[in-house]
Structure formats: structure tokens, C-alpha cells
């Protein structure tokens, strides 16, 4: 009987590696992220929050002021 490994040895071995890499457990030495990659991601997120955060807080405070003005106008019109 002819074995499947004898017919397509290198091809089968390469598909096993790809299957292990795409789904399931990756080969040894490639699991997880390095410390440098994690620090870069944290730095990028911090930079984005530093640029966008103050604008968002400014919009929130402006909306509170607008809501208070509208409430004062409605109280004044209800009083009259």
C-alpha cells in the first residue's frame, strides 16, 4: 500500500504548517506579542487619547451649558 506521505510529502507538510498557523495552535516561538509591540500599541492609544480627549471634554461641557441655557429660557417662558 502506498502511503499518502510518500505521494505528496512536502506538500502535505506545508499544508500542515499552514493549517496550524491559520487555525489552532501556532508553531513554537510565534505565540503572543512582544513587549515592544505592546508598548508601541499603548503609546499610540495614549497619543490618540491625548489629541482627541480634550476636544471631547470641551464638547461635553459646551453641551451642558447649552442645556442649562435652554432650561432657563423654558423656565422664563413658563413664568411669563
Helices and strands as residue ranges (DSSP letters): H 4-22, H 35-79
